[in-house]
Amino acid sequence: MTSIAKTYTIRDVSQRFGLPASTLRYYEEVGLLKDIRRNGKHRLYEDKHLGRLGAIQCFKQTGMSISQIQEFFYHEDVTEDYEALVDLLAQQSAAIETQLQQLLENQRHITAKLAFYSAKKAARQQGLPDPCWDDFD
């Protein structure tokens, strides 16, 4: 007995991933999403497409370009070049680590600014002299 795969409309997928339908069509056009069946002119996405979209969103959110994502899926789907896949993912992991360090430094700076301006606000409300930034930086 053959089981029928659950299918999703472009609207379903668009809502689930918070992506405009035009982005889904673009991903299909550039080869990131493949083998999408049709019912007349309507696209029918399957769970395998949802899994791939999850990976695409992860990659995009961490700064991978469309061409890097295409390269990843090319090696995953076509060449099965695991060395290339590992290299690409290692590079992205290193880039994420750099981003995280930058974000932590930015957070430290913003937290210091928040403390400074909170103290400045409190000082003004209490009629006290303004604090010095050097005490917060």
Secondary structure, DSSP 8 states (H G I E B T S, - for coil): ------EE-HHHHHHHHT--HHHHHHHHHTTSS---EEETTEEEEEHHHHHHHHHHHHHHHTT--HHHHHHHHHIIIII--HHHHHHHHHHHHHHHHHHHHHHHHHHHHHHHHHHHHHHHHHHHHHT-----GGGT-
